[in-house]
Amino acid sequence: MTLAPAMSRQSSRLMWMVAAAAVLTVAFSIAMHWVTISREPTPEAGAANIRSLWPYWIGSAALWLTLTAVLFALARQRDSSHDEPASQIHPAWIIVTIAIVARLIVISTHDGSLSDDLWRYLFDGRALVSGHNPYLVAPAEVDPKFPRFEGEAELASRINHPELVTIYLPTSQWCFAAFTLAARPITSDVISSARLLRLSLSAVDVLVILMLLVLLARRGSSPWWAIAYAWHPLTISEFAGSGHQDILGIALMFAAFLLYDGTLAGTTRWSPALAAAGAVKPVAIPLAAILLRHERAAHWWRAILIGAVASALLYVSVGIWPGSLAMHRLLDTIDQFVHQWAFHSAIYEPLHKLGVGLGTARLICVALLAAAAWLLWIRQTERYQTARAVLFAALLCSPAAHPWYLLWALALHPLSPGAALWVASLTLPWGYLVLGDVESWTVPVWGWGLTYLPIAAALLLDLTRRIHRARTRA
């Protein structure tokens, strides 16, 4: 007699928490307007940047806490086998509508200054459309008196590490070119083009949300789980705000999962999509082993061959093949990234500060990632859980841990929640403390502690619980 009222009260509380999360999502998007970053190398600029970031950090924490409450309520509802709360509007429409509104607010009011990667995207896209290979000429090498395309000199002046050719891979290059062609009839102004590019990448982000909702429906999970990604402040700020190209790879990763889990499952048609995701960022490549583990042995070589051919075609299409000048210059940039760049990393930088050599520290990180991936693979866990854990481990073992790198793993959180990953989505943006030091570009030691000690605590708690459950079952 008391079960139904209790279920009704729990569903009502859930809806109130969802409503609060929706309001805070919009409020956070509005607060992004006050985040304006200067890269002028002066102490005054750094201090102003920190003051500008406080609305971002406070709004992000408030929204994260509200989303956490919603996820806890969803977990209790799932464990209790409660029905979905009644609603006249399907949750998917609410989720997508709020996600779109939040992104449009950020795109129209925020200047995108948290990151300057967009200028390289525009430079590469315009170069490719004008018939020039983006891997052959670095921005510092252009002649402003003889521009190869409109806006070349202005874009080159805005790009970081202009002495290097682009590091962005073929799938991204063709997407940048497609955007350039689509935007050409609208504007050639680089500022307007940057805003349009953020709008285009946000449209891809909304597509990811729709694919996530489909995968949740196939699993019989509540669509409200999708707000862990769709309304997350990190997703909004890094894609709508900064327009990072990682969303292209995440979308292709989801396309691969949809092809694998759908009516085409077992046909290896997911392989080209995952190969294309790997040609956005190589972090997607290990996911092939996760899907192959569940394929019949007869499909292994076919999947590998199709993926390899798709990848080779992408690289050849932009002039990259063994011995080519484009490959040589790309490898030079990659070498710089691998051996000289580091940012706010969980393992690499502490090892280096403890006196471990740069090369040794990188080898340790690679070994830890390989060991983690192998252990996760042999455990035969559910594919989304394994993929999420591998992507998260890749971030923790990377010498550079920019906040948007986490979004590859966070996109899978609604399908396979992870406590440490969720904590990281709150703390990793402390890396933006680097914008308070625009002279030497360093994050203070206490910023590293604020970021990674809570993550370590969550990982330790999760390990303790797993050991306890194993002992209980034994």
VMD Tcl script that draws the C-alpha trace (Angstrom):
set ca {
  {0.00 0.00 0.00}
  {2.90 2.38 0.68}
  {5.06 1.38 -2.29}
  {3.21 3.39 -4.94}
  {3.24 6.71 -3.00}
  {6.94 6.18 -2.24}
  {7.66 5.60 -5.93}
  {5.62 8.69 -6.80}
  {7.57 10.81 -4.31}
  {10.88 9.52 -5.67}
  {9.84 10.25 -9.27}
  {8.68 13.72 -8.25}
  {12.01 14.46 -6.57}
  {13.82 13.28 -9.67}
  {11.83 15.64 -11.88}
  {12.49 18.57 -9.55}
  {16.22 17.80 -9.66}
  {16.11 17.56 -13.47}
  {14.34 20.94 -13.58}
  {17.03 22.44 -11.33}
  {19.74 20.97 -13.57}
  {18.06 22.47 -16.64}
  {17.94 25.92 -15.03}
  {21.58 25.71 -13.94}
  {22.62 24.52 -17.42}
  {21.17 27.68 -18.92}
  {22.62 29.81 -16.09}
  {26.08 28.32 -16.62}
  {25.83 29.03 -20.35}
  {24.97 32.66 -19.60}
  {27.88 32.90 -17.12}
  {30.29 31.90 -19.90}
  {29.75 35.42 -21.29}
  {32.03 36.81 -18.56}
  {34.89 34.44 -19.39}
  {37.24 36.54 -21.51}
  {40.87 35.47 -21.68}
  {43.91 37.50 -22.66}
  {47.19 35.89 -23.73}
  {49.19 39.08 -23.30}
  {52.32 37.94 -21.39}
  {51.91 40.22 -18.37}
  {51.08 39.60 -14.67}
  {48.09 41.94 -14.99}
  {46.63 39.85 -17.82}
  {47.06 36.66 -15.80}
  {45.33 38.15 -12.76}
  {42.47 39.38 -14.94}
  {42.14 35.92 -16.47}
  {41.74 34.30 -13.04}
  {39.06 36.81 -12.06}
  {37.29 36.07 -15.33}
  {37.43 32.31 -14.71}
  {35.70 32.33 -11.33}
  {32.16 32.48 -12.83}
  {33.16 29.47 -14.95}
  {34.51 27.45 -12.02}
  {31.64 28.32 -9.65}
  {28.93 27.76 -12.25}
  {30.56 24.50 -13.33}
  {30.68 23.20 -9.74}
  {27.05 24.13 -9.05}
  {25.83 22.42 -12.21}
  {28.06 19.38 -11.60}
  {26.65 18.92 -8.08}
  {23.08 19.11 -9.38}
  {23.80 16.61 -12.15}
  {25.39 14.34 -9.55}
  {22.18 14.41 -7.51}
  {20.19 13.48 -10.62}
  {22.52 10.57 -11.40}
  {22.28 9.25 -7.84}
  {18.48 9.40 -8.07}
  {18.56 7.58 -11.40}
  {20.82 4.88 -9.94}
  {18.43 4.34 -7.00}
  {15.48 4.24 -9.38}
  {17.26 1.66 -11.57}
  {18.24 -0.48 -8.59}
  {14.67 -0.36 -7.28}
  {13.23 -1.19 -10.75}
  {10.98 1.88 -10.59}
  {9.15 2.98 -13.68}
  {10.03 6.20 -15.47}
  {8.30 9.28 -14.04}
  {5.26 10.19 -16.06}
  {5.68 13.16 -18.37}
  {3.60 14.61 -21.17}
  {6.80 15.38 -23.09}
  {9.29 12.64 -23.86}
  {12.54 13.22 -21.90}
  {14.60 13.09 -25.10}
  {12.95 16.28 -26.39}
  {13.65 18.07 -23.11}
  {17.27 16.90 -23.05}
  {17.98 17.93 -26.64}
  {16.11 21.25 -26.38}
  {17.99 22.38 -23.26}
  {21.28 21.19 -24.81}
  {20.64 23.23 -27.97}
  {19.56 26.35 -26.03}
  {22.67 26.18 -23.83}
  {24.98 25.83 -26.81}
  {23.35 28.67 -28.73}
  {23.70 30.97 -25.72}
  {27.41 30.20 -25.41}
  {28.08 30.53 -29.14}
  {26.29 33.89 -29.36}
  {27.67 35.48 -26.16}
  {31.09 33.92 -25.45}
  {34.17 34.89 -27.46}
  {35.77 31.43 -27.42}
  {38.96 32.74 -25.82}
  {39.49 29.77 -23.47}
  {41.33 28.14 -26.38}
  {42.96 29.36 -29.58}
  {42.85 26.04 -31.47}
  {40.03 27.28 -33.72}
  {42.39 29.53 -35.66}
  {44.45 26.52 -36.74}
  {41.27 24.72 -37.86}
  {40.28 27.68 -40.02}
  {43.81 28.03 -41.41}
  {43.95 24.34 -42.36}
  {40.47 24.30 -43.89}
  {41.09 27.35 -46.04}
  {44.47 26.02 -47.13}
  {43.01 22.68 -48.22}
  {40.09 24.27 -50.08}
  {42.46 26.63 -51.90}
  {44.46 23.65 -53.14}
  {47.35 23.82 -50.67}
  {48.40 20.94 -48.45}
  {48.16 22.02 -44.76}
  {51.05 19.70 -43.88}
  {53.54 21.48 -46.14}
  {53.57 25.12 -44.98}
  {53.63 26.25 -41.35}
  {51.83 29.52 -40.45}
  {55.16 31.21 -39.66}
  {56.29 30.48 -43.23}
  {53.50 32.30 -45.06}
  {54.28 35.50 -46.89}
  {51.74 38.19 -45.89}
  {52.45 40.05 -49.13}
  {51.37 37.09 -51.24}
  {48.50 35.34 -49.40}
  {47.43 32.01 -50.79}
  {43.86 32.47 -49.54}
  {41.74 35.19 -47.95}
  {42.58 35.91 -44.32}
  {45.77 33.81 -44.34}
  {48.03 36.40 -42.67}
  {45.48 37.25 -39.97}
  {44.86 33.60 -39.15}
  {48.60 32.84 -39.12}
  {49.14 35.62 -36.56}
  {46.60 34.05 -34.18}
  {47.91 30.47 -34.25}
  {49.93 28.94 -31.42}
  {53.21 27.23 -32.33}
  {53.17 28.85 -35.79}
  {56.60 27.38 -36.56}
  {55.04 23.91 -36.86}
  {52.71 22.49 -39.48}
  {49.37 21.22 -38.28}
  {49.06 18.15 -36.05}
  {45.41 17.56 -36.97}
  {44.82 14.35 -38.90}
  {43.03 13.65 -42.22}
  {39.45 13.20 -41.01}
  {39.65 16.54 -39.22}
  {41.23 18.20 -42.26}
  {38.41 17.18 -44.56}
  {35.85 18.35 -42.00}
  {37.63 21.73 -41.74}
  {37.54 21.95 -45.53}
  {33.85 21.06 -45.66}
  {33.11 23.80 -43.15}
  {35.13 26.30 -45.21}
  {33.10 25.49 -48.31}
  {29.81 25.74 -46.41}
  {30.75 29.04 -44.73}
  {32.21 30.71 -47.84}
  {28.84 32.11 -49.12}
  {28.10 33.49 -45.63}
  {31.29 35.24 -44.53}
  {35.04 35.45 -45.01}
  {35.70 37.41 -41.83}
  {37.82 35.24 -39.54}
  {35.97 36.23 -36.34}
  {32.57 35.40 -37.84}
  {34.02 32.24 -39.37}
  {35.23 31.10 -35.95}
  {31.75 31.56 -34.49}
  {30.21 29.65 -37.41}
  {32.71 26.84 -36.91}
  {31.75 26.58 -33.24}
  {28.12 26.41 -34.36}
  {28.93 23.62 -36.83}
  {30.87 21.59 -34.28}
  {28.05 22.09 -31.76}
  {25.65 20.64 -34.33}
  {27.88 17.54 -34.41}
  {27.75 17.56 -30.60}
  {23.93 17.50 -30.71}
  {24.17 14.57 -33.14}
  {26.28 12.75 -30.53}
  {23.55 13.39 -27.96}
  {20.96 11.89 -30.30}
  {23.12 8.80 -30.90}
  {23.64 8.49 -27.14}
  {19.87 8.55 -26.62}
  {19.48 5.77 -29.20}
  {22.07 3.61 -27.46}
  {20.42 4.21 -24.08}
  {17.05 3.21 -25.54}
  {18.53 0.01 -26.98}
  {19.86 -0.87 -23.53}
  {16.55 -0.12 -21.83}
  {18.11 2.68 -19.75}
  {16.44 5.93 -18.77}
  {17.09 8.70 -21.29}
  {17.78 11.05 -18.36}
  {21.23 9.45 -18.08}
  {22.14 11.41 -21.22}
  {22.23 14.71 -19.31}
  {25.50 13.54 -17.72}
  {26.99 14.41 -21.11}
  {24.44 16.67 -22.82}
  {24.17 19.21 -19.98}
  {27.63 18.80 -18.52}
  {29.47 22.14 -18.16}
  {32.67 20.69 -19.61}
  {30.87 19.56 -22.77}
  {29.23 22.95 -23.20}
  {32.37 25.00 -22.58}
  {34.74 22.89 -24.67}
  {32.59 22.35 -27.75}
  {30.18 25.30 -27.92}
  {32.66 27.56 -26.14}
  {36.02 26.57 -27.60}
  {34.99 24.47 -30.59}
  {37.46 21.65 -30.07}
  {37.66 19.21 -32.97}
  {37.54 16.14 -30.70}
  {33.77 16.10 -31.15}
  {34.34 14.84 -34.71}
  {36.11 11.75 -33.41}
  {33.55 11.22 -30.63}
  {30.74 11.31 -33.21}
  {32.50 8.71 -35.36}
  {33.15 6.57 -32.28}
  {29.42 6.61 -31.52}
  {28.63 5.81 -35.15}
  {30.89 2.75 -34.84}
  {29.08 1.64 -31.68}
  {25.70 2.14 -33.35}
  {26.78 0.07 -36.35}
  {28.15 -2.61 -34.05}
  {25.07 -2.82 -31.82}
  {22.43 -2.33 -34.50}
  {20.95 -4.40 -37.24}
  {24.32 -4.36 -39.00}
  {26.10 -5.98 -36.03}
  {28.60 -8.65 -36.95}
  {29.17 -7.31 -40.46}
  {32.30 -5.29 -39.51}
  {30.71 -2.17 -41.01}
  {31.71 -0.36 -37.84}
  {35.38 -0.66 -38.84}
  {35.59 2.30 -41.31}
  {33.82 4.59 -38.82}
  {36.29 3.70 -36.09}
  {39.20 4.09 -38.53}
  {37.94 7.58 -39.35}
  {37.68 8.34 -35.62}
  {41.30 7.23 -35.27}
  {42.19 9.69 -38.03}
  {40.82 12.44 -35.78}
  {42.77 11.28 -32.73}
  {44.63 7.96 -32.37}
  {43.11 7.39 -28.92}
  {40.15 5.78 -30.74}
  {42.26 3.03 -32.33}
  {42.48 0.74 -29.23}
  {38.68 0.60 -29.16}
  {38.86 -1.70 -32.18}
  {40.31 -4.43 -29.95}
  {37.30 -4.06 -27.63}
  {34.83 -4.57 -30.47}
  {36.89 -7.33 -32.07}
  {36.85 -9.21 -28.76}
  {33.10 -9.67 -29.20}
  {33.27 -10.46 -32.93}
  {33.44 -13.96 -34.34}
  {37.01 -14.95 -35.19}
  {36.10 -15.16 -38.89}
  {35.39 -11.41 -38.90}
  {38.66 -10.32 -37.29}
  {40.84 -10.11 -40.36}
  {38.07 -8.60 -42.44}
  {37.48 -5.87 -39.86}
  {41.19 -5.14 -39.57}
  {41.65 -5.07 -43.36}
  {38.66 -2.78 -43.95}
  {39.78 -0.43 -41.19}
  {43.36 -0.36 -42.45}
  {42.26 0.38 -46.03}
  {39.91 3.16 -44.86}
  {42.67 4.69 -42.76}
  {45.22 4.48 -45.59}
  {42.84 6.17 -48.02}
  {42.27 9.02 -45.59}
  {46.00 9.64 -45.15}
  {46.80 9.32 -48.85}
  {43.99 11.76 -49.67}
  {45.95 14.55 -47.95}
  {49.32 13.58 -49.38}
  {50.59 11.54 -46.45}
  {52.42 8.37 -47.39}
  {55.86 6.95 -46.49}
  {58.62 9.20 -47.75}
  {56.36 12.12 -48.65}
  {57.22 15.65 -47.53}
  {53.79 15.95 -45.89}
  {54.48 12.88 -43.74}
  {57.96 14.16 -42.88}
  {56.63 17.51 -41.67}
  {53.70 15.92 -39.80}
  {56.10 13.56 -38.03}
  {58.23 16.55 -37.02}
  {55.20 18.14 -35.36}
  {54.22 14.86 -33.69}
  {57.78 14.48 -32.43}
  {57.57 17.92 -30.84}
  {54.25 17.01 -29.23}
  {55.42 13.65 -27.91}
  {58.83 14.67 -26.64}
  {58.52 18.30 -25.63}
  {54.92 19.20 -24.80}
  {53.42 18.45 -21.41}
  {50.50 19.98 -19.57}
  {48.91 19.30 -16.18}
  {49.42 15.55 -16.43}
  {48.52 13.07 -13.71}
  {51.63 10.88 -13.86}
  {54.20 12.29 -16.26}
  {54.88 15.66 -14.63}
  {55.10 14.31 -11.04}
  {57.61 11.71 -12.25}
  {59.64 14.43 -13.94}
  {59.57 16.63 -10.81}
  {60.82 13.63 -8.79}
  {63.90 13.52 -11.00}
  {62.86 10.88 -13.54}
  {64.18 11.70 -17.03}
  {61.73 12.85 -19.70}
  {62.21 9.75 -21.85}
  {61.92 7.39 -18.88}
  {58.82 9.16 -17.61}
  {57.15 8.75 -21.00}
  {58.09 5.07 -21.14}
  {56.56 4.57 -17.69}
  {53.34 6.26 -18.83}
  {53.19 4.10 -21.97}
  {53.83 0.94 -19.94}
  {51.13 1.85 -17.41}
  {48.61 2.52 -20.17}
  {49.47 -0.73 -21.96}
  {49.12 -2.68 -18.71}
  {45.79 -1.03 -17.90}
  {44.43 -1.68 -21.41}
  {45.54 -5.31 -21.27}
  {43.96 -5.90 -17.85}
  {40.72 -4.28 -18.96}
  {40.70 -6.34 -22.16}
  {41.22 -9.71 -20.47}
  {38.61 -8.99 -17.80}
  {35.92 -9.42 -20.47}
  {33.82 -6.58 -19.07}
  {30.96 -4.94 -20.94}
  {32.22 -3.05 -24.01}
  {31.16 0.46 -22.97}
  {32.69 0.02 -19.54}
  {35.96 -1.18 -21.08}
  {36.00 1.62 -23.68}
  {35.28 4.27 -21.07}
  {38.01 2.92 -18.77}
  {40.59 2.70 -21.58}
  {39.89 6.27 -22.72}
  {40.11 7.53 -19.14}
  {43.35 5.64 -18.55}
  {44.75 7.21 -21.74}
  {44.07 10.65 -20.30}
  {45.68 9.84 -16.95}
  {48.77 8.43 -18.66}
  {49.10 11.24 -21.20}
  {51.85 13.88 -20.79}
  {49.20 16.47 -21.70}
  {45.79 16.41 -20.01}
  {43.76 19.28 -21.40}
  {40.15 19.35 -20.08}
  {38.60 18.55 -23.45}
  {40.60 15.31 -23.73}
  {38.33 13.88 -21.02}
  {35.23 14.23 -23.18}
  {36.02 11.08 -25.15}
  {35.47 9.07 -21.96}
  {32.76 11.32 -20.52}
  {30.57 10.75 -23.58}
  {30.38 7.08 -22.53}
  {29.58 7.83 -18.89}
  {25.78 7.64 -19.38}
  {26.21 4.13 -20.82}
  {28.69 3.02 -18.16}
  {29.04 5.34 -15.15}
  {32.43 5.63 -13.44}
  {32.98 7.51 -10.17}
  {36.59 8.56 -10.81}
  {35.76 9.76 -14.33}
  {32.84 11.78 -12.98}
  {35.05 13.38 -10.31}
  {37.63 14.19 -13.00}
  {34.96 16.04 -15.00}
  {34.69 18.45 -12.06}
  {38.36 18.84 -11.17}
  {40.21 18.73 -14.52}
  {39.19 22.32 -15.44}
  {41.50 23.49 -12.65}
  {44.08 23.13 -15.40}
  {42.85 26.52 -16.62}
  {44.83 27.99 -13.74}
  {47.58 28.06 -16.37}
  {45.85 31.13 -17.81}
  {46.83 32.97 -14.65}
  {50.47 32.57 -15.65}
  {50.61 33.72 -19.26}
  {54.35 34.33 -18.97}
  {55.67 30.83 -18.16}
  {52.41 28.89 -18.70}
  {52.51 26.68 -15.60}
  {49.83 25.29 -13.29}
  {50.69 25.72 -9.57}
  {51.38 22.59 -7.53}
  {48.26 23.15 -5.45}
  {46.25 23.20 -8.69}
  {47.60 19.72 -9.50}
  {46.51 18.57 -6.03}
  {43.01 20.02 -6.43}
  {42.72 18.17 -9.73}
  {44.17 14.74 -9.09}
  {43.91 13.98 -5.37}
  {40.07 13.72 -5.55}
  {40.42 11.48 -8.62}
  {42.93 9.27 -6.79}
  {40.56 9.05 -3.81}
  {37.68 8.01 -6.09}
  {39.85 5.37 -7.79}
  {40.96 4.02 -4.39}
  {37.37 3.91 -3.13}
  {36.26 2.06 -6.28}
  {39.10 -0.45 -5.91}
  {38.22 -1.03 -2.23}
  {34.59 -1.67 -3.14}
  {35.57 -4.12 -5.87}
  {37.81 -6.05 -3.49}
  {35.03 -6.13 -0.87}
  {32.46 -7.41 -3.41}
  {34.90 -10.09 -4.61}
  {35.49 -11.27 -1.05}
  {31.75 -11.25 -0.35}
  {31.04 -13.41 -3.41}
  {33.85 -15.76 -2.45}
}
mol new
graphics top color blue
foreach p $ca { graphics top sphere $p radius 0.5 }
foreach p [lrange $ca 0 end-1] q [lrange $ca 1 end] { graphics top cylinder $p $q radius 0.2 }
display resetview
